[in-house]
Amino acid sequence: MIDFLRGAPVPGSLDVVWHAGWPSPKHDPAPEIQVHAYSEHTVLLRQNKSVHYEAPFLFLLFGNDRALLLDTGASA
């Protein structure tokens, strides 16, 4: 059981280098979605610029009973 009241806010890590895309999207070696564990309860996902020029983010939040995916992405 996660206690969200004690020790809040939980520190996270933004020590990540987001992939900047590739000159030829067809040959981009990076994954279509880059995943970064921000904290124990939060995962940041970013679409590759080779997939969509805006490189939108998705946020996966974990609770005690459920998880919530906030999708600002451009593709399904």
Phi and psi restraints in degrees (range 20) as a CNS / XPLOR table:
assign (resid 1 and name C) (resid 2 and name N)
       (resid 2 and name CA) (resid 2 and name C) 1.0 -89.6 20.0 2
assign (resid 2 and name N) (resid 2 and name CA)
       (resid 2 and name C) (resid 3 and name N) 1.0 128.7 20.0 2
assign (resid 2 and name C) (resid 3 and name N)
       (resid 3 and name CA) (resid 3 and name C) 1.0 -98.1 20.0 2
assign (resid 3 and name N) (resid 3 and name CA)
       (resid 3 and name C) (resid 4 and name N) 1.0 102.0 20.0 2
assign (resid 3 and name C) (resid 4 and name N)
       (resid 4 and name CA) (resid 4 and name C) 1.0 -81.6 20.0 2
assign (resid 4 and name N) (resid 4 and name CA)
       (resid 4 and name C) (resid 5 and name N) 1.0 -5.8 20.0 2
assign (resid 4 and name C) (resid 5 and name N)
       (resid 5 and name CA) (resid 5 and name C) 1.0 -90.7 20.0 2
assign (resid 5 and name N) (resid 5 and name CA)
       (resid 5 and name C) (resid 6 and name N) 1.0 -35.5 20.0 2
assign (resid 5 and name C) (resid 6 and name N)
       (resid 6 and name CA) (resid 6 and name C) 1.0 -88.4 20.0 2
assign (resid 6 and name N) (resid 6 and name CA)
       (resid 6 and name C) (resid 7 and name N) 1.0 139.0 20.0 2
assign (resid 6 and name C) (resid 7 and name N)
       (resid 7 and name CA) (resid 7 and name C) 1.0 71.6 20.0 2
assign (resid 7 and name N) (resid 7 and name CA)
       (resid 7 and name C) (resid 8 and name N) 1.0 16.1 20.0 2
assign (resid 7 and name C) (resid 8 and name N)
       (resid 8 and name CA) (resid 8 and name C) 1.0 -85.5 20.0 2
assign (resid 8 and name N) (resid 8 and name CA)
       (resid 8 and name C) (resid 9 and name N) 1.0 146.7 20.0 2
assign (resid 8 and name C) (resid 9 and name N)
       (resid 9 and name CA) (resid 9 and name C) 1.0 -77.6 20.0 2
assign (resid 9 and name N) (resid 9 and name CA)
       (resid 9 and name C) (resid 10 and name N) 1.0 153.9 20.0 2
assign (resid 9 and name C) (resid 10 and name N)
       (resid 10 and name CA) (resid 10 and name C) 1.0 -83.9 20.0 2
assign (resid 10 and name N) (resid 10 and name CA)
       (resid 10 and name C) (resid 11 and name N) 1.0 128.6 20.0 2
assign (resid 10 and name C) (resid 11 and name N)
       (resid 11 and name CA) (resid 11 and name C) 1.0 -68.7 20.0 2
assign (resid 11 and name N) (resid 11 and name CA)
       (resid 11 and name C) (resid 12 and name N) 1.0 145.5 20.0 2
assign (resid 11 and name C) (resid 12 and name N)
       (resid 12 and name CA) (resid 12 and name C) 1.0 -125.6 20.0 2
assign (resid 12 and name N) (resid 12 and name CA)
       (resid 12 and name C) (resid 13 and name N) 1.0 172.7 20.0 2
assign (resid 12 and name C) (resid 13 and name N)
       (resid 13 and name CA) (resid 13 and name C) 1.0 -119.5 20.0 2
assign (resid 13 and name N) (resid 13 and name CA)
       (resid 13 and name C) (resid 14 and name N) 1.0 124.8 20.0 2
assign (resid 13 and name C) (resid 14 and name N)
       (resid 14 and name CA) (resid 14 and name C) 1.0 -106.5 20.0 2
assign (resid 14 and name N) (resid 14 and name CA)
       (resid 14 and name C) (resid 15 and name N) 1.0 26.5 20.0 2
assign (resid 14 and name C) (resid 15 and name N)
       (resid 15 and name CA) (resid 15 and name C) 1.0 -78.6 20.0 2
assign (resid 15 and name N) (resid 15 and name CA)
       (resid 15 and name C) (resid 16 and name N) 1.0 77.7 20.0 2
assign (resid 15 and name C) (resid 16 and name N)
       (resid 16 and name CA) (resid 16 and name C) 1.0 -145.0 20.0 2
assign (resid 16 and name N) (resid 16 and name CA)
       (resid 16 and name C) (resid 17 and name N) 1.0 147.1 20.0 2
assign (resid 16 and name C) (resid 17 and name N)
       (resid 17 and name CA) (resid 17 and name C) 1.0 -112.2 20.0 2
assign (resid 17 and name N) (resid 17 and name CA)
       (resid 17 and name C) (resid 18 and name N) 1.0 112.9 20.0 2
assign (resid 17 and name C) (resid 18 and name N)
       (resid 18 and name CA) (resid 18 and name C) 1.0 -76.9 20.0 2
assign (resid 18 and name N) (resid 18 and name CA)
       (resid 18 and name C) (resid 19 and name N) 1.0 136.4 20.0 2
assign (resid 18 and name C) (resid 19 and name N)
       (resid 19 and name CA) (resid 19 and name C) 1.0 -64.5 20.0 2
assign (resid 19 and name N) (resid 19 and name CA)
       (resid 19 and name C) (resid 20 and name N) 1.0 131.8 20.0 2
assign (resid 19 and name C) (resid 20 and name N)
       (resid 20 and name CA) (resid 20 and name C) 1.0 -92.8 20.0 2
assign (resid 20 and name N) (resid 20 and name CA)
       (resid 20 and name C) (resid 21 and name N) 1.0 8.7 20.0 2
assign (resid 20 and name C) (resid 21 and name N)
       (resid 21 and name CA) (resid 21 and name C) 1.0 97.0 20.0 2
assign (resid 21 and name N) (resid 21 and name CA)
       (resid 21 and name C) (resid 22 and name N) 1.0 -173.1 20.0 2
assign (resid 21 and name C) (resid 22 and name N)
       (resid 22 and name CA) (resid 22 and name C) 1.0 -146.1 20.0 2
assign (resid 22 and name N) (resid 22 and name CA)
       (resid 22 and name C) (resid 23 and name N) 1.0 146.0 20.0 2
assign (resid 22 and name C) (resid 23 and name N)
       (resid 23 and name CA) (resid 23 and name C) 1.0 -56.5 20.0 2
assign (resid 23 and name N) (resid 23 and name CA)
       (resid 23 and name C) (resid 24 and name N) 1.0 -37.3 20.0 2
assign (resid 23 and name C) (resid 24 and name N)
       (resid 24 and name CA) (resid 24 and name C) 1.0 -116.0 20.0 2
assign (resid 24 and name N) (resid 24 and name CA)
       (resid 24 and name C) (resid 25 and name N) 1.0 101.4 20.0 2
assign (resid 24 and name C) (resid 25 and name N)
       (resid 25 and name CA) (resid 25 and name C) 1.0 -53.8 20.0 2
assign (resid 25 and name N) (resid 25 and name CA)
       (resid 25 and name C) (resid 26 and name N) 1.0 -32.7 20.0 2
assign (resid 25 and name C) (resid 26 and name N)
       (resid 26 and name CA) (resid 26 and name C) 1.0 -63.3 20.0 2
assign (resid 26 and name N) (resid 26 and name CA)
       (resid 26 and name C) (resid 27 and name N) 1.0 -30.0 20.0 2
assign (resid 26 and name C) (resid 27 and name N)
       (resid 27 and name CA) (resid 27 and name C) 1.0 -107.4 20.0 2
assign (resid 27 and name N) (resid 27 and name CA)
       (resid 27 and name C) (resid 28 and name N) 1.0 14.5 20.0 2
assign (resid 27 and name C) (resid 28 and name N)
       (resid 28 and name CA) (resid 28 and name C) 1.0 -66.0 20.0 2
assign (resid 28 and name N) (resid 28 and name CA)
       (resid 28 and name C) (resid 29 and name N) 1.0 121.8 20.0 2
assign (resid 28 and name C) (resid 29 and name N)
       (resid 29 and name CA) (resid 29 and name C) 1.0 -78.8 20.0 2
assign (resid 29 and name N) (resid 29 and name CA)
       (resid 29 and name C) (resid 30 and name N) 1.0 -13.2 20.0 2
assign (resid 29 and name C) (resid 30 and name N)
       (resid 30 and name CA) (resid 30 and name C) 1.0 -75.9 20.0 2
assign (resid 30 and name N) (resid 30 and name CA)
       (resid 30 and name C) (resid 31 and name N) 1.0 155.6 20.0 2
assign (resid 30 and name C) (resid 31 and name N)
       (resid 31 and name CA) (resid 31 and name C) 1.0 -67.8 20.0 2
assign (resid 31 and name N) (resid 31 and name CA)
       (resid 31 and name C) (resid 32 and name N) 1.0 159.5 20.0 2
assign (resid 31 and name C) (resid 32 and name N)
       (resid 32 and name CA) (resid 32 and name C) 1.0 -66.4 20.0 2
assign (resid 32 and name N) (resid 32 and name CA)
       (resid 32 and name C) (resid 33 and name N) 1.0 -30.1 20.0 2
assign (resid 32 and name C) (resid 33 and name N)
       (resid 33 and name CA) (resid 33 and name C) 1.0 -129.8 20.0 2
assign (resid 33 and name N) (resid 33 and name CA)
       (resid 33 and name C) (resid 34 and name N) 1.0 124.9 20.0 2
assign (resid 33 and name C) (resid 34 and name N)
       (resid 34 and name CA) (resid 34 and name C) 1.0 -92.8 20.0 2
assign (resid 34 and name N) (resid 34 and name CA)
       (resid 34 and name C) (resid 35 and name N) 1.0 134.3 20.0 2
assign (resid 34 and name C) (resid 35 and name N)
       (resid 35 and name CA) (resid 35 and name C) 1.0 -114.8 20.0 2
assign (resid 35 and name N) (resid 35 and name CA)
       (resid 35 and name C) (resid 36 and name N) 1.0 134.5 20.0 2
assign (resid 35 and name C) (resid 36 and name N)
       (resid 36 and name CA) (resid 36 and name C) 1.0 -137.1 20.0 2
assign (resid 36 and name N) (resid 36 and name CA)
       (resid 36 and name C) (resid 37 and name N) 1.0 124.2 20.0 2
assign (resid 36 and name C) (resid 37 and name N)
       (resid 37 and name CA) (resid 37 and name C) 1.0 -80.4 20.0 2
assign (resid 37 and name N) (resid 37 and name CA)
       (resid 37 and name C) (resid 38 and name N) 1.0 103.7 20.0 2
assign (resid 37 and name C) (resid 38 and name N)
       (resid 38 and name CA) (resid 38 and name C) 1.0 -72.6 20.0 2
assign (resid 38 and name N) (resid 38 and name CA)
       (resid 38 and name C) (resid 39 and name N) 1.0 -44.7 20.0 2
assign (resid 38 and name C) (resid 39 and name N)
       (resid 39 and name CA) (resid 39 and name C) 1.0 -151.9 20.0 2
assign (resid 39 and name N) (resid 39 and name CA)
       (resid 39 and name C) (resid 40 and name N) 1.0 -176.5 20.0 2
assign (resid 39 and name C) (resid 40 and name N)
       (resid 40 and name CA) (resid 40 and name C) 1.0 -61.1 20.0 2
assign (resid 40 and name N) (resid 40 and name CA)
       (resid 40 and name C) (resid 41 and name N) 1.0 -25.6 20.0 2
assign (resid 40 and name C) (resid 41 and name N)
       (resid 41 and name CA) (resid 41 and name C) 1.0 -116.2 20.0 2
assign (resid 41 and name N) (resid 41 and name CA)
       (resid 41 and name C) (resid 42 and name N) 1.0 1.1 20.0 2
assign (resid 41 and name C) (resid 42 and name N)
       (resid 42 and name CA) (resid 42 and name C) 1.0 -137.1 20.0 2
assign (resid 42 and name N) (resid 42 and name CA)
       (resid 42 and name C) (resid 43 and name N) 1.0 130.0 20.0 2
assign (resid 42 and name C) (resid 43 and name N)
       (resid 43 and name CA) (resid 43 and name C) 1.0 -122.5 20.0 2
assign (resid 43 and name N) (resid 43 and name CA)
       (resid 43 and name C) (resid 44 and name N) 1.0 131.3 20.0 2
assign (resid 43 and name C) (resid 44 and name N)
       (resid 44 and name CA) (resid 44 and name C) 1.0 -101.5 20.0 2
assign (resid 44 and name N) (resid 44 and name CA)
       (resid 44 and name C) (resid 45 and name N) 1.0 133.1 20.0 2
assign (resid 44 and name C) (resid 45 and name N)
       (resid 45 and name CA) (resid 45 and name C) 1.0 -124.4 20.0 2
assign (resid 45 and name N) (resid 45 and name CA)
       (resid 45 and name C) (resid 46 and name N) 1.0 142.3 20.0 2
assign (resid 45 and name C) (resid 46 and name N)
       (resid 46 and name CA) (resid 46 and name C) 1.0 -135.8 20.0 2
assign (resid 46 and name N) (resid 46 and name CA)
       (resid 46 and name C) (resid 47 and name N) 1.0 130.1 20.0 2
assign (resid 46 and name C) (resid 47 and name N)
       (resid 47 and name CA) (resid 47 and name C) 1.0 -71.6 20.0 2
assign (resid 47 and name N) (resid 47 and name CA)
       (resid 47 and name C) (resid 48 and name N) 1.0 142.3 20.0 2
assign (resid 47 and name C) (resid 48 and name N)
       (resid 48 and name CA) (resid 48 and name C) 1.0 -66.5 20.0 2
assign (resid 48 and name N) (resid 48 and name CA)
       (resid 48 and name C) (resid 49 and name N) 1.0 140.3 20.0 2
assign (resid 48 and name C) (resid 49 and name N)
       (resid 49 and name CA) (resid 49 and name C) 1.0 -62.8 20.0 2
assign (resid 49 and name N) (resid 49 and name CA)
       (resid 49 and name C) (resid 50 and name N) 1.0 -20.9 20.0 2
assign (resid 49 and name C) (resid 50 and name N)
       (resid 50 and name CA) (resid 50 and name C) 1.0 -73.6 20.0 2
assign (resid 50 and name N) (resid 50 and name CA)
       (resid 50 and name C) (resid 51 and name N) 1.0 -20.7 20.0 2
assign (resid 50 and name C) (resid 51 and name N)
       (resid 51 and name CA) (resid 51 and name C) 1.0 -86.8 20.0 2
assign (resid 51 and name N) (resid 51 and name CA)
       (resid 51 and name C) (resid 52 and name N) 1.0 -44.4 20.0 2
assign (resid 51 and name C) (resid 52 and name N)
       (resid 52 and name CA) (resid 52 and name C) 1.0 -147.6 20.0 2
assign (resid 52 and name N) (resid 52 and name CA)
       (resid 52 and name C) (resid 53 and name N) 1.0 134.6 20.0 2
assign (resid 52 and name C) (resid 53 and name N)
       (resid 53 and name CA) (resid 53 and name C) 1.0 -62.5 20.0 2
assign (resid 53 and name N) (resid 53 and name CA)
       (resid 53 and name C) (resid 54 and name N) 1.0 -23.1 20.0 2
assign (resid 53 and name C) (resid 54 and name N)
       (resid 54 and name CA) (resid 54 and name C) 1.0 -82.9 20.0 2
assign (resid 54 and name N) (resid 54 and name CA)
       (resid 54 and name C) (resid 55 and name N) 1.0 -16.0 20.0 2
assign (resid 54 and name C) (resid 55 and name N)
       (resid 55 and name CA) (resid 55 and name C) 1.0 47.5 20.0 2
assign (resid 55 and name N) (resid 55 and name CA)
       (resid 55 and name C) (resid 56 and name N) 1.0 58.3 20.0 2
assign (resid 55 and name C) (resid 56 and name N)
       (resid 56 and name CA) (resid 56 and name C) 1.0 -68.3 20.0 2
assign (resid 56 and name N) (resid 56 and name CA)
       (resid 56 and name C) (resid 57 and name N) 1.0 159.8 20.0 2
assign (resid 56 and name C) (resid 57 and name N)
       (resid 57 and name CA) (resid 57 and name C) 1.0 -101.4 20.0 2
assign (resid 57 and name N) (resid 57 and name CA)
       (resid 57 and name C) (resid 58 and name N) 1.0 154.9 20.0 2
assign (resid 57 and name C) (resid 58 and name N)
       (resid 58 and name CA) (resid 58 and name C) 1.0 -127.9 20.0 2
assign (resid 58 and name N) (resid 58 and name CA)
       (resid 58 and name C) (resid 59 and name N) 1.0 146.2 20.0 2
assign (resid 58 and name C) (resid 59 and name N)
       (resid 59 and name CA) (resid 59 and name C) 1.0 -124.7 20.0 2
assign (resid 59 and name N) (resid 59 and name CA)
       (resid 59 and name C) (resid 60 and name N) 1.0 124.1 20.0 2
assign (resid 59 and name C) (resid 60 and name N)
       (resid 60 and name CA) (resid 60 and name C) 1.0 -110.1 20.0 2
assign (resid 60 and name N) (resid 60 and name CA)
       (resid 60 and name C) (resid 61 and name N) 1.0 115.3 20.0 2
assign (resid 60 and name C) (resid 61 and name N)
       (resid 61 and name CA) (resid 61 and name C) 1.0 -112.3 20.0 2
assign (resid 61 and name N) (resid 61 and name CA)
       (resid 61 and name C) (resid 62 and name N) 1.0 129.3 20.0 2
assign (resid 61 and name C) (resid 62 and name N)
       (resid 62 and name CA) (resid 62 and name C) 1.0 -104.6 20.0 2
assign (resid 62 and name N) (resid 62 and name CA)
       (resid 62 and name C) (resid 63 and name N) 1.0 131.1 20.0 2
assign (resid 62 and name C) (resid 63 and name N)
       (resid 63 and name CA) (resid 63 and name C) 1.0 -115.1 20.0 2
assign (resid 63 and name N) (resid 63 and name CA)
       (resid 63 and name C) (resid 64 and name N) 1.0 -166.8 20.0 2
assign (resid 63 and name C) (resid 64 and name N)
       (resid 64 and name CA) (resid 64 and name C) 1.0 -72.9 20.0 2
assign (resid 64 and name N) (resid 64 and name CA)
       (resid 64 and name C) (resid 65 and name N) 1.0 -37.8 20.0 2
assign (resid 64 and name C) (resid 65 and name N)
       (resid 65 and name CA) (resid 65 and name C) 1.0 -113.7 20.0 2
assign (resid 65 and name N) (resid 65 and name CA)
       (resid 65 and name C) (resid 66 and name N) 1.0 -19.7 20.0 2
assign (resid 65 and name C) (resid 66 and name N)
       (resid 66 and name CA) (resid 66 and name C) 1.0 -143.9 20.0 2
assign (resid 66 and name N) (resid 66 and name CA)
       (resid 66 and name C) (resid 67 and name N) 1.0 168.3 20.0 2
assign (resid 66 and name C) (resid 67 and name N)
       (resid 67 and name CA) (resid 67 and name C) 1.0 -124.6 20.0 2
assign (resid 67 and name N) (resid 67 and name CA)
       (resid 67 and name C) (resid 68 and name N) 1.0 149.0 20.0 2
assign (resid 67 and name C) (resid 68 and name N)
       (resid 68 and name CA) (resid 68 and name C) 1.0 -124.9 20.0 2
assign (resid 68 and name N) (resid 68 and name CA)
       (resid 68 and name C) (resid 69 and name N) 1.0 127.3 20.0 2
assign (resid 68 and name C) (resid 69 and name N)
       (resid 69 and name CA) (resid 69 and name C) 1.0 -107.8 20.0 2
assign (resid 69 and name N) (resid 69 and name CA)
       (resid 69 and name C) (resid 70 and name N) 1.0 116.6 20.0 2
assign (resid 69 and name C) (resid 70 and name N)
       (resid 70 and name CA) (resid 70 and name C) 1.0 -97.7 20.0 2
assign (resid 70 and name N) (resid 70 and name CA)
       (resid 70 and name C) (resid 71 and name N) 1.0 112.4 20.0 2
assign (resid 70 and name C) (resid 71 and name N)
       (resid 71 and name CA) (resid 71 and name C) 1.0 -107.2 20.0 2
assign (resid 71 and name N) (resid 71 and name CA)
       (resid 71 and name C) (resid 72 and name N) 1.0 107.4 20.0 2
assign (resid 71 and name C) (resid 72 and name N)
       (resid 72 and name CA) (resid 72 and name C) 1.0 -98.0 20.0 2
assign (resid 72 and name N) (resid 72 and name CA)
       (resid 72 and name C) (resid 73 and name N) 1.0 10.6 20.0 2
assign (resid 72 and name C) (resid 73 and name N)
       (resid 73 and name CA) (resid 73 and name C) 1.0 -69.9 20.0 2
assign (resid 73 and name N) (resid 73 and name CA)
       (resid 73 and name C) (resid 74 and name N) 1.0 169.2 20.0 2
assign (resid 73 and name C) (resid 74 and name N)
       (resid 74 and name CA) (resid 74 and name C) 1.0 -105.1 20.0 2
assign (resid 74 and name N) (resid 74 and name CA)
       (resid 74 and name C) (resid 75 and name N) 1.0 -8.8 20.0 2
assign (resid 74 and name C) (resid 75 and name N)
       (resid 75 and name CA) (resid 75 and name C) 1.0 -130.8 20.0 2
assign (resid 75 and name N) (resid 75 and name CA)
       (resid 75 and name C) (resid 76 and name N) 1.0 155.7 20.0 2
